[in-house]
Amino acid sequence: MLTIHHLSVDFEVGGDDTAVFARLFSEHIKEWARRQENERARSRLLAGEAAMAGEDSGHDPASGHAPAPGCCGGA
């Protein structure tokens, strides 16, 4: 996960800077939020499938890492 603590954005636009920034920010933050929700939904789906398959809930199948031997069915 990436956490941004401080962000500075400089740009020049014609017209009302505040309105342009608000419009662009709104468009992009909505897209970001949509992607975040899709990722959370995917993680919930994978966790549910793992639970139905009897896998240990401690392993995150979305992590891309193979389970350790003896863990979650790892060989």
C-alpha positions, 0 to 999 in steps of 0.5 A: 500500500502506498500512503501519500502524506504530503502532496503539492500540485502546481498548474496553470490554466485559463479561467477560474483556477478553483473551478478547473481544479475542483472539476479535475479533482472530482473526476479523478477522485471518483475514479480512484474511489471506484478502483479502491472499491473494486479492489476491496470487492475482489479481496472479499470475493477471494477471501470468501472463495478461500473460506468455502475451499477450507483455506486458512483465512490468514493467507491472502490469495490476492498477495500473489505469494504462494503459501508457506509449507504447511500453511493454507495447503502449501506443499 
